């Protein structure tokens, strides 16, 4: 075996170690407020009934739809409802994100 072959084998072994040592992302289960909340709870959270919230989401859907579902992309409904919740409650981003099981960084995007 030549030194080039040994170097390639060494590089492959290093790559295997690195890939095995990476921690896997853990995605929190996100709620679906339309399905999980009854009408009263939904109104208390968003200050709109479900049909009005759907109407608003449909108005902005083309502007906020994620380009892909890679990396556990947040659904269009949750993006819009997060913004509505923020505006309705005047809460900080972390509180709004906690309501939807998404991080503060995702809320700010």
C-alpha positions, 0 to 999 in steps of 0.5 A: 500500500502506498502512502497516498492510499494510507492517507486516504484511508486515514482521512476516511476513518477521520470522517467516520469518527466526525460523522458518528460524533455529531449530535442529531437534531431533536425537533420538538413536536409542534402543536396545530392550534386549529386542531388542538385548541377549541374555539374559546381557547383559540380566540383567547390566544389569537383574538380571532376566531378560526375562520378569520385566522384562516382568512388572514393566513390565506392572504399572506400565505404566498409571502411567508411559505417556507421554500422547503421543508428541510430542517423541520421547517415551520408551517405557514399556519404556525408562522402566521399564528405566531405573528398574530399571537405576538400582535394580539398579546404584545408578548415578547418573542420567547413567550410567543415561541413557547406557545408554539414550541418554536425557538425565539430565533425562529419567531424573530425570523 
